[in-house]
Structures are given as structure tokens and as C-alpha cells.
Amino acid sequence: MYIRCTDKELNIFNKIAKAATTLQVPCYVIGGFVRDSIIGRNTKDIDIVCIGDGIALAHVSAEQFSPKPVVNFFKNFGTAHIKVQDEEIEFVGARKESYTYDSRKPQVKAGTLNDDQDRRDFTINALAISLNKENFGELIDPFNGIDDIEQKIIKTPLPPAQTFSDDPLRMMRAIRFATQLNFTIEEKTFAAIGENKERIKIVSGERIADELNKILLCKKPSIGFDLLYKSGLLKIIFPQMVDLAGAEYIDGKGHKDNFYHTLQVIDNIAENTDDLWLRWAAVLHDIAKPATKKFEEGHGWTFHGHEVVGGRMVPKIFAKLKLPQNEKMRFVRKLVELHLRPISLTKENITDSAIRRLLFDAGEDFDALMTLCNADITSKNKQKVKRFLENFEMVRQRSAEVEASDQLRNWQPPITGELIMQIFNLAPGRAVGDLKNAIREAILEGDIPNEYEAAFDFMVQKAAGMGILYKP
């Protein structure tokens, strides 16, 4: 076979070929599996195209396997899916597509293999391998996709303006593939993205978010975000990030380009975590700097409160980008709001109280916060980087010591509001909140230990000062 495949995959192809012979329909492996096998990337997705009924081929193919896999099919789309062990196999009949200007949903009719390859987004995804008896394993490469793989180039089979106008999501896919594979987008193809960028507006937010997430999960996400920026797409889909770009100078004093700083932070964090939402925190950690930027005479540029304003921006950005409005968003917001706190602790004599408050506010996300803080160090001054990293390590050590004695991560106050109401026979109101807050502050300040008995005694004494008497 032309491509490298495992014995298991070859066995799958032989069984599908047998099913195709039974139905007397030509069939081929096509697209991403062929591309990744040539490149040497692992993949578990196999696309099969046949000149005929893809659903029928899926059903007959399923009969070849034991145990027989379930066939999930979608009659309206002419597609079917089976799972064999850990391989996801999709079947479809060869198609010819035509588009209207206001939609990326094509009008589809049956076509030849050549028609199906014509409709593919990029030459590297138009490669097919025959599963037919007369030429089993032969590569069909009408657009020299092999050469483009060797030269690490992304380009379209048909004129790029037509390809991107037909389905504008392909513009983001081009950038995503360039980021994932570390390929270069052909100059003419990249120019066509800029010329057709406004077409991205007809693509659903969910599909755009999916591509952004895939770019963000790449080994070096900055490649994709820089291409989105230079193509003009980022200005349309995520304008707040573009607002970070550029540096302004007054009296010879300038600030760093916060867009490219953010890209460096994203790459830094990508070296240490595959957590998508921690990577989103890196994207958004400085998002409010344009809104809070001021020039102060004798001091220079400031961004006071950008972490607070940035935190308030997170839910709106997530909603606009069709990202989840759940604990994932709240995690990102928390990290944006807290990302300066560990830095501030390195600039003063750290008190146990300050450490307690950081542990209390960060909770179970403390380690993620420190990972973000480390990634936020982008200075080219090696001594400065070394000093910051040493200071952050000191914060970690002090936090571990305080945590060991006070157990403040995921802390729940030893006395709840409900218990306060029960003890003093109080209705919900300000007095309950004041007592609860006083207990929390006393523990965080180290005035009392994080224990029920100490908190109870403190509460009774505090309540008496408020005119609320305890009657055992």
C-alpha cells in the first residue's frame, strides 16, 4: 500500500474492499487519514468515499466485522458511521457541490471521484487511496498534494477565492492546518483569505469557536493567532484581541505590544499544559489593557485595574464566541482576575495573611494560577526572568507551608450562615452576613485558627458587641 498503515488498519481496508466488491461500487480512503499517514501523524478517523450509496456500503462493511459494529447513518446527508475498536470510520457517496452566495451549505448531487476531490478544501486533503481490486493501494493525487506535503504548503485545489467564497470556514481551517502541521500557507491562497475575510460572517459562531479551540490546542498556538491577525479575520471574529496590538509612545515612553506579548504567553503556557481553558486564560489575561491604559506624567503608561475589568469582560467574550457559560468560563474569569496577585506578593514582605487570602481566593485553581503567572514572564532579560521565577517559587513554598497548617484550599468556613441563624435565632439579613464575614476575616488574618471551637467563641464575642446575645 502507498501509505503507511498498521496491520489492523490494513485488515479494516480489506474488509471494506470486500464489501465494496459485493455491492460492485468503487471505493477509496480519502482525506485526512491519507494525509496524516504520509506525514506520519497518528489518526483514528478514516473517511471512505464510494461511487454509489455510502450508507449501503457502511451496512455491508459492518457485516464483515465481529462483533458487528452499530451503523449510525444520516439519510438526508447520505453519510454513515461505524466504530471498529478505536477507529472511527465514516462512509459517504462521492459528491458534487454547488453553493449560493449567502450560505455555506452546498447543493449536493452524486458525482465522480474527481468531483469529490475537486470539492476538497486543500490539496493535501484531496489525496485518495484505491480500495478496488484492480489497483488496491494506488494513490490518486490529481492536485500534486504529495508535493505540497513535502514542501509543507497549504493551498487549495481550485482557485482559492472560489474555495473560500464557497465555504468561508475553510479560511480558518487553512490557518488551523498551518498551525497544527507547521506548514506555510501559499502566498496566493493567503491573499485570498484577506480578500474574502468578510465572508466569515456567514459562518456560525459555534464552528468558529471550534476552529479557535483547535488552534489554541496546537503545540505553538501563536502561529495561528498571528495568521488570523495578519489576514484580517481576527478583527472580525475577536476584535478585543486585535485591540491589544501596537505600542503607543508619549515623551519617548512606550508600552510593550500587548498582542504579541499575549501570543508569547499562550506559547509559554502551551509548553506546560494541554488544558484548553487554562490556555484561554492566557489569551484573556491582559484583554482589558486597552480599556484601562493611561499615561501618567512622570511615571509612564499604566493599566490599573485591568485584571478586574478583564474579569468582567470574560463572560461577554465567551458569549460572543459561543464558548460555554459554565464552570469553564468561571475558571477563566477567576484566573484573569487573580493573575497579578502572585506577582504583587513577590514585591513585598509576604505576610501569612496575604498568602491565606490568595489560597482562599484561588482555591483548587492555585496551581493553574501559578502556571499562568510563570507563562506571563516574557522578558528577554534572562536575569529578570530568573528573578521572577525564583520569586514565584518562593510564593509556592510559602503557600505550601501556610496550606499545611491552615488547610485553606477549597476552604469552607467552619460556621455557616445557616448555623449563625440557628444559634442566634436570626432571620436572614445583614447581621448574619456581617458575622460570617467577621469569622472569615479573623481566620484569614490569623487572629483565630481555622477550627470550629475558636470560630464559635469569636462569633459569640463579636455578636455580643453587635448587641446580639447568645442563649445556650
C-alpha positions as CSV (number, residue, x, y, z in Angstrom):
1,M,0.0,0.0,0.0
2,Y,1.3,3.5,-0.8
3,I,0.6,4.8,2.7
4,R,1.9,3.5,6.0
5,C,-0.8,1.7,7.9
6,T,-0.9,-0.8,10.7
7,D,-2.0,-4.4,10.3
8,K,-5.2,-3.6,12.0
9,E,-5.9,-0.7,9.5
10,L,-5.0,-2.9,6.6
11,N,-7.4,-5.6,7.8
12,I,-10.1,-2.9,8.0
13,F,-9.4,-1.8,4.5
14,N,-9.5,-5.3,3.2
15,K,-12.9,-5.9,4.8
16,I,-14.3,-2.6,3.3
17,A,-12.9,-3.6,-0.1
18,K,-14.7,-6.9,0.1
19,A,-18.0,-5.1,1.0
20,A,-17.5,-2.8,-2.0
21,T,-16.9,-5.7,-4.3
22,T,-20.1,-7.3,-3.1
23,L,-22.0,-4.1,-3.9
24,Q,-20.0,-3.5,-7.1
25,V,-19.1,0.1,-6.1
26,P,-15.6,1.6,-6.4
27,C,-14.4,3.0,-3.1
28,Y,-11.4,4.9,-1.7
29,V,-9.8,6.0,1.5
30,I,-9.7,9.8,1.2
31,G,-8.7,13.0,3.1
32,G,-7.1,13.3,6.5
33,F,-6.2,9.7,7.1
34,V,-4.2,9.6,3.8
35,R,-2.6,12.9,4.6
36,D,-1.6,12.0,8.2
37,S,-0.4,8.5,7.2
38,I,2.0,10.1,4.7
39,I,3.1,12.8,7.2
40,G,3.5,10.2,10.0
41,R,0.8,11.6,12.3
42,N,-1.4,9.3,14.3
43,T,-5.1,9.4,13.4
44,K,-8.1,7.4,14.3
45,D,-10.5,8.9,11.8
46,I,-10.9,7.1,8.4
47,D,-13.0,8.6,5.6
48,I,-14.3,6.3,2.9
49,V,-15.8,7.7,-0.3
50,C,-17.6,5.4,-2.8
51,I,-19.1,6.0,-6.2
52,G,-22.5,5.0,-5.1
53,D,-24.5,4.6,-1.8
54,G,-22.3,5.3,1.2
55,I,-24.9,4.2,3.7
56,A,-25.4,0.8,1.9
57,L,-21.6,0.3,1.9
58,A,-21.4,1.1,5.6
59,H,-24.1,-1.6,6.4
60,V,-22.4,-4.3,4.3
61,S,-19.0,-3.3,5.7
62,A,-20.3,-3.7,9.2
63,E,-21.3,-7.3,8.4
64,Q,-17.6,-8.1,7.9
65,F,-16.6,-7.4,11.5
66,S,-17.1,-9.4,14.7
67,P,-18.6,-8.1,16.8
68,K,-20.7,-6.3,14.3
69,P,-20.5,-2.5,14.9
70,V,-23.6,-0.3,15.1
71,V,-24.2,1.7,11.9
72,N,-25.2,5.3,12.6
73,F,-26.5,6.9,9.4
74,F,-28.0,10.2,8.3
75,K,-30.1,9.7,5.3
76,N,-30.5,13.4,4.5
77,F,-26.8,13.8,4.2
78,G,-26.0,10.4,2.7
79,T,-23.4,9.6,5.4
80,A,-22.9,6.7,7.8
81,H,-20.5,5.9,10.6
82,I,-19.2,2.8,12.3
83,K,-16.6,2.3,15.0
84,V,-14.2,-0.6,14.8
85,Q,-12.2,-0.9,18.0
86,D,-10.9,2.6,18.4
87,E,-11.1,3.5,14.7
88,E,-13.9,5.9,13.6
89,I,-14.9,5.2,10.0
90,E,-17.2,7.5,8.0
91,F,-18.8,6.5,4.7
92,V,-20.2,8.8,2.1
93,G,-21.0,8.7,-1.6
94,A,-18.9,10.8,-3.9
95,R,-20.5,14.2,-4.3
96,K,-20.5,17.2,-6.5
97,E,-21.3,20.5,-4.7
98,S,-22.5,24.0,-5.7
99,Y,-23.0,27.0,-3.4
100,T,-25.2,30.1,-3.2
101,Y,-23.5,33.3,-2.1
102,D,-25.4,33.7,1.2
103,S,-24.8,30.2,2.6
104,R,-22.0,27.7,3.2
105,K,-24.4,24.8,2.9
106,P,-24.0,23.4,-0.6
107,Q,-26.4,21.9,-3.0
108,V,-25.2,18.3,-3.4
109,K,-25.7,15.7,-6.1
110,A,-23.9,12.4,-6.8
111,G,-20.6,12.7,-8.5
112,T,-17.4,11.0,-9.5
113,L,-14.2,10.6,-7.5
114,N,-12.8,13.6,-9.4
115,D,-15.8,15.7,-8.5
116,D,-15.3,14.7,-4.8
117,Q,-11.6,15.6,-4.9
118,D,-12.5,18.9,-6.6
119,R,-14.7,19.9,-3.6
120,R,-12.0,19.3,-1.0
121,D,-10.6,22.3,0.8
122,F,-6.8,21.8,0.3
123,T,-4.6,19.7,-2.0
124,I,-3.2,17.8,1.0
125,N,-6.8,16.7,1.9
126,A,-7.7,15.7,-1.7
127,L,-5.4,12.6,-1.7
128,A,-7.2,9.2,-2.1
129,I,-6.1,5.6,-1.9
130,S,-7.9,3.0,-4.0
131,L,-9.5,0.0,-2.2
132,N,-10.5,-1.5,-5.6
133,K,-9.3,-5.0,-6.6
134,E,-7.7,-3.8,-9.8
135,N,-5.5,-1.1,-8.2
136,F,-5.7,-1.7,-4.4
137,G,-3.4,0.7,-2.6
138,E,-2.8,3.1,-5.5
139,L,-2.5,6.8,-4.7
140,I,-4.8,9.1,-6.7
141,D,-3.4,12.6,-6.4
142,P,-4.8,15.0,-9.1
143,F,-3.5,18.2,-7.4
144,N,0.0,17.2,-6.5
145,G,-0.8,17.0,-2.8
146,I,2.2,14.8,-2.2
147,D,4.5,17.6,-3.4
148,D,2.7,20.1,-1.2
149,I,3.2,17.8,1.8
150,E,6.9,17.5,1.0
151,Q,7.2,21.3,0.7
152,K,4.9,21.9,3.7
153,I,2.5,24.1,1.8
154,I,-1.3,24.7,2.3
155,K,-3.1,25.6,-0.9
156,T,-6.5,24.9,-2.5
157,P,-7.3,22.5,-5.4
158,L,-9.4,25.1,-7.2
159,P,-8.8,28.9,-7.3
160,P,-8.6,30.0,-3.6
161,A,-11.1,32.8,-4.0
162,Q,-13.7,30.3,-5.2
163,T,-12.9,27.8,-2.5
164,F,-13.1,30.4,0.3
165,S,-16.2,32.1,-1.0
166,D,-18.0,28.8,-1.3
167,D,-17.2,27.8,2.3
168,P,-15.6,30.6,4.3
169,L,-14.8,28.3,7.2
170,R,-12.1,27.0,5.0
171,M,-10.1,30.2,5.7
172,M,-9.9,29.3,9.4
173,R,-9.2,25.7,8.5
174,A,-6.2,26.8,6.3
175,I,-4.8,28.7,9.3
176,R,-5.6,25.8,11.7
177,F,-3.8,23.3,9.4
178,A,-0.8,25.6,9.0
179,T,-0.6,25.8,12.9
180,Q,-1.1,22.1,13.5
181,L,1.3,20.9,10.8
182,N,3.7,23.8,10.9
183,F,3.1,24.3,7.2
184,T,3.1,27.6,5.2
185,I,0.0,28.9,3.5
186,E,0.8,29.6,-0.2
187,E,1.0,33.3,-0.9
188,K,-1.9,33.4,-3.4
189,T,-4.0,31.3,-1.0
190,F,-3.3,33.6,2.0
191,A,-4.0,36.7,-0.1
192,A,-7.4,35.2,-0.9
193,I,-8.2,34.8,2.8
194,G,-7.7,38.6,3.2
195,E,-9.8,39.3,0.2
196,N,-12.7,37.1,1.4
197,K,-12.4,37.7,5.1
198,E,-15.9,39.4,5.3
199,R,-17.4,36.1,4.2
200,I,-16.6,34.6,7.6
201,K,-19.7,36.5,8.9
202,I,-22.0,33.8,7.4
203,V,-20.3,31.1,9.5
204,S,-21.9,30.1,12.8
205,G,-20.2,31.1,16.0
206,E,-20.0,27.5,17.1
207,R,-17.9,26.5,14.0
208,I,-15.6,29.5,14.5
209,A,-15.2,28.6,18.2
210,D,-14.4,25.0,17.3
211,E,-11.6,26.2,15.0
212,L,-10.2,28.7,17.5
213,N,-10.1,25.9,20.1
214,K,-8.2,23.6,17.7
215,I,-5.7,26.4,17.0
216,L,-5.4,27.1,20.7
217,L,-4.7,23.4,21.4
218,C,-1.8,23.3,18.9
219,K,1.8,23.0,20.0
220,K,2.5,26.6,19.1
221,P,-0.8,28.5,19.0
222,S,0.8,31.8,18.3
223,I,1.3,30.8,14.6
224,G,-2.5,30.6,14.1
225,F,-3.4,33.7,16.0
226,D,-0.7,35.7,14.1
227,L,-2.1,34.4,10.8
228,L,-5.7,35.3,11.9
229,Y,-4.4,38.8,12.8
230,K,-2.5,39.4,9.6
231,S,-5.3,38.0,7.4
232,G,-7.9,40.4,9.0
233,L,-10.1,37.5,10.2
234,L,-9.3,38.2,13.9
235,K,-10.6,41.7,13.7
236,I,-13.9,40.3,12.6
237,I,-14.3,37.3,14.9
238,F,-12.4,38.6,18.0
239,P,-11.9,42.4,17.9
240,Q,-11.0,42.7,21.6
241,M,-7.8,40.7,20.9
242,V,-6.8,42.9,18.0
243,D,-7.2,46.0,20.2
244,L,-4.2,44.7,22.2
245,A,-1.9,45.2,19.1
246,G,0.6,48.1,18.8
247,A,2.6,50.3,21.1
248,E,1.9,54.0,21.8
249,Y,4.7,56.5,22.7
250,I,4.4,59.8,24.6
251,D,7.5,61.7,25.6
252,G,9.6,58.9,24.4
253,K,7.9,56.4,26.7
254,G,6.1,53.4,25.2
255,H,4.5,50.3,26.4
256,K,5.0,46.8,25.0
257,D,2.8,45.4,22.2
258,N,0.3,43.5,24.3
259,F,-0.9,41.5,21.4
260,Y,2.5,39.9,20.7
261,H,3.1,39.6,24.5
262,T,-0.2,37.7,24.7
263,L,0.9,35.4,21.9
264,Q,4.2,34.7,23.8
265,V,2.2,33.9,27.0
266,I,0.0,31.5,25.1
267,D,3.0,29.7,23.7
268,N,4.7,29.6,27.1
269,I,1.6,28.1,28.7
270,A,1.2,25.6,25.9
271,E,4.6,24.1,26.8
272,N,3.3,23.2,30.2
273,T,-0.4,22.3,29.9
274,D,-2.9,20.9,27.4
275,D,-5.8,22.4,29.4
276,L,-7.8,24.3,26.9
277,W,-9.3,26.6,29.5
278,L,-6.0,27.4,31.1
279,R,-4.9,28.4,27.6
280,W,-7.9,30.6,27.2
281,A,-6.9,32.3,30.5
282,A,-3.6,33.1,28.8
283,V,-5.4,34.6,25.8
284,L,-7.6,36.8,28.0
285,H,-5.3,37.7,30.9
286,D,-4.5,41.2,29.6
287,I,-7.6,41.7,27.5
288,A,-8.6,44.8,29.4
289,K,-5.3,46.6,29.0
290,P,-6.6,48.8,26.1
291,A,-9.6,49.8,28.2
292,T,-7.5,50.7,31.2
293,K,-4.5,52.3,29.5
294,K,-3.4,55.7,30.8
295,F,-0.3,57.9,30.5
296,E,0.7,59.4,33.9
297,E,3.2,62.3,33.8
298,G,6.5,61.4,35.4
299,H,5.6,57.7,35.6
300,G,4.6,56.5,32.1
301,W,1.9,54.0,30.9
302,T,-0.3,52.3,33.4
303,F,-3.1,49.7,33.2
304,H,-4.5,50.0,36.7
305,G,-7.3,47.5,37.4
306,H,-7.0,45.7,34.1
307,E,-7.4,42.4,35.9
308,V,-10.8,43.4,37.4
309,V,-12.1,44.9,34.2
310,G,-10.8,41.9,32.3
311,G,-12.6,39.6,34.6
312,R,-15.9,41.4,33.8
313,M,-15.2,41.1,30.1
314,V,-14.7,37.3,30.1
315,P,-18.5,36.3,30.2
316,K,-19.3,38.7,27.4
317,I,-16.4,37.4,25.2
318,F,-17.3,33.8,25.9
319,A,-20.9,34.5,25.0
320,K,-19.9,36.3,21.8
321,L,-17.5,33.5,20.8
322,K,-20.1,30.8,21.7
323,L,-17.9,29.4,24.4
324,P,-19.5,27.8,27.4
325,Q,-21.2,29.9,30.1
326,N,-20.4,27.4,32.9
327,E,-17.6,26.5,35.3
328,K,-15.1,26.7,32.4
329,M,-15.9,30.4,31.9
330,R,-15.9,31.0,35.7
331,F,-12.4,29.3,35.9
332,V,-11.0,31.6,33.1
333,R,-12.6,34.6,34.8
334,K,-11.1,33.7,38.2
335,L,-7.6,33.4,36.7
336,V,-7.9,36.7,34.8
337,E,-8.9,38.4,38.0
338,L,-6.2,36.8,40.1
339,H,-3.2,36.8,37.7
340,L,-1.5,39.8,39.3
341,R,-1.9,38.6,42.9
342,P,1.2,36.3,43.0
343,I,3.3,39.0,41.3
344,S,2.3,41.5,43.9
345,L,3.4,39.1,46.6
346,T,6.9,39.0,45.2
347,K,7.2,42.7,45.6
348,E,6.7,42.9,49.3
349,N,7.4,41.1,52.5
350,I,4.9,38.3,52.3
351,T,2.6,38.0,55.3
352,D,0.8,34.8,56.1
353,S,-2.4,36.8,55.8
354,A,-1.7,37.7,52.2
355,I,-0.9,34.0,51.4
356,R,-4.1,32.9,53.2
357,R,-6.1,35.3,51.1
358,L,-4.5,34.1,47.8
359,L,-5.1,30.4,48.8
360,F,-8.7,31.2,49.8
361,D,-9.5,33.1,46.6
362,A,-7.7,30.7,44.2
363,G,-8.9,27.5,45.9
364,E,-8.3,24.4,43.9
365,D,-7.1,26.5,41.0
366,F,-4.0,27.8,42.8
367,D,-1.6,25.6,40.7
368,A,-3.3,26.7,37.5
369,L,-2.9,30.3,38.5
370,M,0.8,29.8,39.2
371,T,1.3,28.1,35.8
372,L,-0.3,31.2,34.2
373,C,1.9,33.6,36.2
374,N,5.0,31.7,35.1
375,A,3.9,31.9,31.5
376,D,3.3,35.6,31.8
377,I,7.1,36.2,32.1
378,T,8.1,37.2,28.6
379,S,11.1,39.4,29.2
380,K,14.2,38.9,27.0
381,N,16.3,39.8,30.1
382,K,17.4,36.4,31.4
383,Q,18.3,37.8,34.8
384,K,14.9,39.4,35.2
385,V,13.2,36.1,34.2
386,K,15.4,34.2,36.6
387,R,14.4,36.6,39.4
388,F,10.7,36.3,38.7
389,L,10.8,32.5,38.6
390,E,12.7,32.4,41.9
391,N,10.1,34.8,43.5
392,F,7.2,32.7,42.2
393,E,8.9,29.6,43.6
394,M,9.1,31.4,46.9
395,V,5.4,32.1,46.8
396,R,4.7,28.5,46.1
397,Q,6.8,27.4,49.0
398,R,5.2,29.8,51.4
399,S,1.8,28.8,50.2
400,A,2.6,25.2,50.8
401,E,3.7,26.0,54.3
402,V,0.6,28.0,55.1
403,E,-1.7,25.5,53.4
404,A,-0.2,22.7,55.5
405,S,-1.1,24.5,58.7
406,D,-4.3,26.2,57.8
407,Q,-5.8,24.0,55.1
408,L,-7.4,26.9,53.2
409,R,-7.7,25.4,49.7
410,N,-11.3,24.6,48.9
411,W,-12.0,26.1,52.3
412,Q,-15.5,26.2,53.7
413,P,-15.9,28.4,56.8
414,P,-16.3,26.3,60.0
415,I,-19.5,28.2,60.7
416,T,-22.1,28.7,58.0
417,G,-24.7,31.4,57.7
418,E,-27.4,28.8,58.4
419,L,-25.7,27.9,61.6
420,I,-25.5,31.5,62.7
421,M,-29.2,32.0,62.1
422,Q,-29.9,28.8,64.1
423,I,-27.6,29.7,67.1
424,F,-28.9,33.3,67.5
425,N,-32.5,32.7,66.2
426,L,-31.9,35.3,63.5
427,A,-33.8,35.8,60.2
428,P,-31.7,36.2,57.0
429,G,-30.2,39.7,56.9
430,R,-27.2,41.9,57.2
431,A,-26.3,40.8,60.8
432,V,-25.8,37.2,59.6
433,G,-23.6,38.3,56.7
434,D,-21.6,40.6,59.0
435,L,-20.9,37.8,61.5
436,K,-20.0,35.3,58.7
437,N,-17.6,37.8,57.1
438,A,-16.0,38.7,60.5
439,I,-15.3,35.0,61.1
440,R,-13.7,34.6,57.7
441,E,-11.6,37.8,58.1
442,A,-10.4,36.6,61.5
443,I,-9.2,33.3,60.1
444,L,-7.6,34.9,57.1
445,E,-5.8,37.4,59.2
446,G,-4.6,34.6,61.5
447,D,-6.4,36.1,64.6
448,I,-8.0,32.7,65.2
449,P,-7.2,29.2,63.9
450,N,-9.3,27.6,61.2
451,E,-11.3,25.5,63.8
452,Y,-14.9,25.3,64.8
453,E,-14.4,25.9,68.6
454,A,-12.2,29.0,68.0
455,A,-14.6,30.4,65.4
456,F,-17.6,29.8,67.7
457,D,-16.0,31.6,70.6
458,F,-15.0,34.5,68.3
459,M,-18.6,34.6,66.8
460,V,-20.2,34.8,70.3
461,Q,-17.9,37.6,71.3
462,K,-18.4,39.5,68.1
463,A,-22.2,39.1,68.2
464,A,-22.3,40.5,71.8
465,G,-20.5,43.6,70.5
466,M,-23.3,43.9,67.9
467,G,-26.0,43.6,70.7
468,I,-26.8,40.0,69.7
469,L,-26.7,37.7,72.7
470,Y,-26.1,34.0,72.7
471,K,-28.5,32.0,74.8
472,P,-27.4,28.3,75.1
